[in-house]
Amino acid sequence: MLGRTGSIGRRFLLLTVAGYVVAVLASVLALRIASEGTLQSMQDAAIRDHAAANAQSVQNALEDTALQLGYITRDADIVNLAIGDTTDDAAARDALAALDVAQGVVSLALFDFLGDVVLEDLREEGANSFDAAEKAALAQGLVSADGASPRYRFRPGHTRSMGRFLVGLPLVRNGIVDGALIVEMAIDLSLVFPDRTSIGAAQLMTPFQMSMADAWGLGDGDFITVPVGETGIDMILIPDRASVALIGRELVARVTLAVGLVLLLPFGLMCAAGYRAIIGPHEALAVSREALRQRSRQLRELADISERLNDVIVATDLDGRLTWANHALTEKTGYRLDEVMGRSPGSFLQGPDTDPEVRAEIGRALAMRQPIRREVLNYTKSGTPYWNLLSISPQVDGRGRPYRFVAIATDITLAKRAQEEILRAKSEIEHQAMHDPLTGLPNRRALDDALASIASPSGGDRVLIRIDLDHFKNVNDTLGHAAGDFVLDEVARILLHAIGEGDMAARVGGDEFVILLAEGRTRADGEELSKRLLSEIQKDMEFEDRYCRIGASFGIAAAADGLVGNEDLLSGADAALYTAKTQGRNAVITYSDALHDGVVEARVLASELQRGLLRGEFEPFFQPQFDAATGAFTGLEALVRWRHPTRGVLTPDVFLTVAEQLSVVEDIDEQVSRLGLAAVSRLNASGMFVPKVSFNVVARRLQDPDLPQRICADRPEGTRISFEVLESVLVEEQSTEFQFQIDRLKDLGFGVEVDDFGSGHASIIGLMQLGPDAMKIDHRLIVPLTTSDVAMRMVQAILEIGKALGIRVTAEGVETAEHARILADMGCDTLQGFYFARPMPCDELGAFLRRYRPAPRVLTAAEQGRTARQ
Amino acid sequence: MMARTGVAAGMRGLWRCVERLPARARVAMCRDLAFCAARCVFWCVAGFAAVSLMATQGARASDAPPPLRIYVDADFTLTPAPADAITLGLRVAFAKSGNMAAGQVLEVVEADHRGSPKRSHRSMQSVLRDPNALVVIGGMHSPPYLTYGDFINAQGIPLVLPWSAAGPITRLADGPQNHIFRLSVDDTKAGPFLVRSALGGECRRIAVLLADTGWGRANRATIVSAMVQAGVEPSSVLVVPNGVGEATGRQLVRQLNASRPDCLLAALTSPTHGPVLKALVDIAPDIMVFSHWGIMGQRLREPAMQDILARLDIRVLQTCELQMEAQGKPRISAALSEARDLGADASSLSDIPAVAGFVHAYDIGRILIAAVEQAAATPAWQDGSAARRTALRDALENLGAPVEGMLATYAPPFSPVGPETPDGHEALGLEQLCLARFDEGRLVAAPQAPLQGG
């Protein structure tokens, strides 16, 4: 069809072009017939113009030559010679010889006012030259006329293109013609005539030639004559009629072009209008039919595709009544089309659990003729629910007005189920991530989130309670982990039962719990709750017919105490808990300003401690030990001292707690032992042999497999090295690995001593298993020795145990001679205390040992020590 | 008969008309008719007398000797003032003798050579062809006679120069071959005179300015030679080219002024002096100028030139007629009276442009008359024109009686020229040279500086 349309357009265009060509040709033909006479006139005018132009060129050339020669006629030497001021022509001849302005000068002749030659300069011999008489005649004419205008004569040259000219210039002096300069020139006329061939041949004529032109039949009588200005020379032009005819043809060509251009506009307009009125609508109709055909094909394809689709496609009128549906509707819902045709799809597809809000949204969209896309629960004919992703779009006609709705329903039931499963799993994971699996309480992460969610610049009314179960380890150790888990679960139950609405109880560690009170609760509420919880927790718990009892320590911190940040709040509660622990457990401690100061001091101390560790400010002080019976120096205990840059020498009670919190005790021990060994080596080297030196170590350090290697590197020759461990290890460290490490140390020649025996559990079993070299009686049992029989008996008992187990006993805290005497009498092996010597740095120790002289009796030895100090 | 009848009828008709007029009108008409008749009679008598007189004169002319034609070969076109002054001087001198000499009418013929030697030469050829031509009086230009002096001597044309000053002209030939005489300034004396005048005016540094012509170059030799003889070196010697304009004039004067002269000796010609004098006024007005009389010409009468001359301290070489007029010489006043009779507006010599030409021509005229009278008494006078001209030449060289002129009494004016007498054809000497100055465009006698040396 389009091809036909194009053909019509081409035919229309061809017809228009043909009409245009015919119109142009007819116009030109008419013009040619009508302008025959005018054309002839124009050709004649062209010939005349050409002749006049040639004549003008010759005139210009001659006048230019005259102008160039004119100045020589005013030369003083020329004039003087001409008028007779001088008869010597040398200067004038030089002036003429210097004349080089006019090309083609053949000769120059200077005439006086009588017409006599006074000077002649013949430059070039040649045929057809003017003779002297002709020159003289011209000069005579000039001087007799007494005028200032130049005169000219012409003669044909030896070739057709050359012309000979006489140019006569008057010598005018003060307005009087006193002579004449006659210049003969040979000029190539082919260079002068602008064009010799286009119109016709121009040539200059002598008067004789002019008179004979007719007789000679010049140009068959077809020529025109033009005077060359005022020169008196005539020029004829014999026209080239063939070339002149070209003028006519050129005119016709120009007219044709002009007519063609003029007719182009109306024909162009006609062509444009024809296209617009005839071809345009025709082409538009063809395009419309083609579009309709393609649309129809697309619709068939779409209908075919829609029948094959699994998605349900329905069409309704604007009232929502079903007008068309694909086969998938029957397959998906079980309804036959004839059953539901004319009904609203919502009326038979939606059921009781269909979201009313979604139904309302769909209704509003249909009423507003707007598209909508929603997930909707539908029902089959048998009542089986399934999920559809329903997309409804209004269809508009050619004028943009909606005339029906088309809905596409995609079954997303499986996707929906999968989505619900994912959500459920995700919820479970999130719950597990945020809760303690044992107790079901929120874990530390949940607590952090809760704290972060309520964090505010002002801090709010937040109250935090930290709970740490006392002796929970014992439950695990004694009753097993199941019992421990039971206890933890029971504590969680107690917490959940006790806390109020909005409070949050979380398990943040093995036996650590935190309660975050709801907003609005106060510190007093926290204290009341803590006490109530302590009471409940301290009650007996029955597990598998056995009862266990635990305690708990409570640390309470409130944002109202200036603990702005959550970290501060947690730290405050931690500090309070720690205080509770240190105050004997089973206590409720509330964070206070004093506690705050302690915390601040502890922080400062912690900072300084770390810096001191780096600077090596921890050093050993040595307290000597003596044989109780002989008074002999038996060894040293290396005690750590911190040589603080501003606070002086600090004892461990000041910084040990902080060091433990910072977990740097081992580092301090390491530093002290290294320095101590070096000091002992120096003492040995200086002749003051140290039989033994003992270092206090924590149990963890003893388990360090590299400890022996490091100690051995600095080990003093001949001095036995012992490690003092706290009595608590006898109870707390009963693992096989620990025991293996102790045995290994013993095998390597290191001694092991139990420090502060009697201050803790005093496990005899543990003592037996450990098998130490010595055990040191805590000074709190030694000091009251002189006043308390109980103390004396306890010391006696310990000494007996030592004897029974074969363990040497060292008494610490021997402050008086009485202490020394009693202990010696009781059979104590070794004495150590202020009575003998305070802990001292290495250099003082050296002096002390140099002065010390062992004595048989301890008293004497003590006295010697005092004397030495004095 | 018929005519008489017609006249009678007319008279009767006229009388009838008169009769009808009033009485007073008839009286007036009669009076007018009487006057008319008297006029007719007067004119008839006068006409008759004139015809009778002419017839008488014609009869005399045919009997009288032919006139003696004195040609004035001068430039009457471009510089007419000297030519006219010369012609006037001749006519006054001739008029004093009734325009007659030796019984022959003296006829002055003006031959205009327009400043061209060739035209002068043609005039000489015309003189040769004229059987009545006796002598030629030159104009102010020297070149025609420098160029064709030999021709003139060869052809035996007596030539007397009242103005041309070029020294060689009168010395082209010796003895009887020399036909050229001068009653004017001789440049061989003008140069020394100007030098002496300048030195007498207490000039210390003297510059020389000369026209670029043969005349100018000739003056250079005499002036510089005179200065050398006086022991003075010119501060600068410059040549003014022909056709000089104001720009070139200023450049020349600047160049001249660079030598810091206090005096200037100038030998300029009339066409070239204007731009130079104007530049002198603008650039060096304090320089004292001693000028040859070449600057004299009609342009001096133009207002612009008069203004320039008034602002310059300039003295011009002249002969001493102005001084003599000032001394009240009666022959000068008599000559002026004759000039006035001939229509010249000249109450004093200063009223005559180019007064030197007038005075010199007058004296030449007087000498010519004396020479003609003397020559006419010789037999050769009757032997044709050539012999007559030779006789005149000889008479000029050998005048027997003193001739009284305005400038001097010449006793005699000329003598033969020979190697020992180069000034034989010079009528004037240094004693006739004076200086003049300009006063409102008129030449007046200038104070005469004492001449130093010879």
Interface residues (C-beta under 8 A of the other chain):
Chain A: A76 A82 I83 G84 D85 T86 T87 D112 F113 L114 R173 N174 I176 D178
Chain B: T77 L78 R114 G115 S116 P117 K118 R119 S120 H121 R122 P143 P144 T147 Y148 T213 G214 N242 G243
